Amino acid sequence: MLGTDSFGRDVLSRVVYGTHVSLLVAGAAVLAGGGLGVALGTVAGFYGGRLDDVLMRLADIQLAFPFILLAISLLTVLGPGIGNLVLVLTLGNWVTFARVTRGQVLALRAREFVQAARALGAGDARIIARAILPNVVAAVIVVGSFSLAELIIAQAALSFLGLGLPPTIPTWGGMLAEGREYVLQSWWMGTSPGLAIMITVRGINAVGDWVRDYLDPRIDD
């Protein structure tokens, strides 16, 4: 349906398999980075003080480095592989979750229901689990939906550069890199994975916009 590549392999089947790889890698990185970022952001926002300063300065240091350069450096050292790629994307993704969660927790910890729970003798763990985290979930879901789209693009970019996954695993970025050499003779080799990236990312962003509007109490139906 979409033709074949330079080795006679079916492009459609490779694009479909690349969808599986992209969603698997990006989804795992979002879950891991989100879990790490939410945990660190909650601790930093709830306890504040020197711990908050250390965690946020660590986040600032990471943000000072362009993510693509950091990813290239780490993958050059670690080598290709799904596990290494997920680890690199996780390390580049936790900061957003941590900052958003910290801001939410800073606003929530001074609210009356949190002070009431503390006055009734609730411990920190109970307050965080029952009063703080349920009110942070909505913001985390929105951040996660947009992060998923960003990591799909990042994974495709790294695969385009020949990093992240072995050449034997079909990826959208790798297919784009192969197709650029035959753009005049076999344009579908690069166009098909490019369209797959565009449609998937645009769809995820549309879902993220809908989730943000749905979970925002300030927006009336």
N, C-alpha and C positions, 0 to 999 in steps of 0.2 A: 504493500500500500504506500509506503514512504520510500521505496527503493532499497538499494543495498549500498554498503560502504565500499572502500577500496579493496577489502578482503572478501567481498561477497556476502557479508553478514547482513541480516535483515535489520534495517534501521528502526522500524517500529518496535520490534521486540527489545532492542537495546534501549530505546527511549523509555519503554514501560519498565524495564528492569532498573534503569537509572532513576525513575521516580521512586521506586522502592528504596534504593540506596540513599537518595537525598533525604527522603522523609525519615528514614531510620536514623541516619547520622544526625540530622538537624534536630529531630525530636528527642533523641537521647541527650544531646548537648543542652537543649532547653531544659529538660527535666533535671539533669545534673547541675547545670549552672543556676537554674532557678532555686533548687533546693539549697545549694550552698549560699547563694546570694540572700535568700530569705532568712536563713539561719543567722548569717553574719549581720545582716541589716537589722534584724529583730534584737539581737544582743546589743548592737551598737546603739540603737535608738532607745532601748528600754533602760539600759544601765548608764549610758553616757560616760562622761568623764574621760579618763586616759584611754580606756579601751575603745571608746568611740573615736578618739583622735587617732589612735594607731590604725584602726581598720579603715577609716576614711582617708588617711594619708597613703595607706597601701593602695587604695582604689585610685587616688590621684596619680600615684606613680605609674600604675598600669595604664591609665588613660593618657599619660604623657607620651606613650609609645604607640605609633600607628599599629593597629591590630594586624594588618596584613604582613608587616615586617616582623612582628613578634611571632606570628604563625609560621612564616617561612623559616625563621631561625630555629624554632622548636622542632618543626617537622624535619628539618635538615639533620638535626641531632638525633631525634627519636626514630626516624625512618618511616616508611609508609605503613599503613594499616588502619583499619576502622577504629580500633581502640585508641591509637595515638591521635587520630583526627578528632575523635569525640573529646579526648582530653584537652587538646589545644583549643577547640571551640568552646569548651566549658570554661577554661581559664580566661578566655576573652569575653565571656558572656555574663559572668556572675556580678560584675560591677553594676550593671543597670538594675538588676533585681535588688541588689543590696542598697543602692541609693534610694530607689522608690520605696522599698520596705522601711528603711530608716526614717524617711520623711513621714510616712504614714504612722509609724509607731511613736515618733516624737509628738505628733498631734493627738494621738489617742491616749497616751499615758497620763495626760493631764485632764482627761474627761472625767465627768462625775461618776460614771458607772465603774471606771477603773478604781477611783479613789474609794468608792463604796465597797468594792470587793476587797480592797486592802484593809479597810476599816473592819470588815467582818472576819478578818484573820486569814484570808486566802494567801497562799504563798506565791512566789514569783512564777513558778512553773504553771500553776493553775490559772493565774491571771493572764499569762501569755497564751495559754492553750484555749481558755474559755472566753476571754474578753478582747485580746489583741488580734490574734491570728484570724478569727472569723471576719473581722472588719478589714483585713488586709487582702483577703483572697481575691476580691474583685479587681483591685489594681494589679495584682500579680498575674491574673489571667489575661488581662489586656496586654501587659508587657510581654508575656509569654507568646501571645499570638503574633505580635510584631517581631519579636526576636526570632521566631521560627522562620519567617520570611527572610530576615537578614542573614541567618545562618545558612539557609539554602543557597543564597547568593555567594556567601563566603566559601562554602564548600565547593561550589562550582568554580569559583575563581582559583582556589588552590589546586583543584583537579586540572584546570586549564593550564596551570604552570607546571604540571607534572608532579605535584606533591599531594600528600594525603592518602591516596589509595593506589594500589598497584595497577598497572595498565591493563591487567587481565580482567578487572572489574569494570563493567560499563558505567560510566558516570556522565552526566550532562556536560560538565566542564571538559572532560577528556574527549568527548565526541565533538565538542566545539573546536578543540585544538586540532583534532584530526581533520575536521571539515574545512578549516581555513586554507589548507593546502590545495583543496579541490573546489574552491568557491565558484570558479568559472565553469568547470566541467560538470561538477555534481553538487549543485547548490543546496540540495535537500539534506546533505550530510551535516551541514552546520545550521541550516534553518530549523530543522526539526527539534533538536535539543534546545536551541535558542527560544523557540516558541513555547516549548514545555516549561522552561524556566520562567518566562514572562507570564504565562497563564497561571502557573501555580502560585507564584509570588503575588500576582495581582489578586487572585482568589483569596489567598490567606489574608492579605491586607484588607480586603472587603469584609471578610468575616471579623477581623480585628476591629474595624470601624463599627460594625454592627454590635459586637459584644460591648465595646466601650459605651456606645449610646444606650444599650439595654441596661447596663449596670450602673449608669450614672443617674442618681435620683433627681438631679437638677433638671433633667430633660423630661418633659411631659410627653406622654404618648399622643 
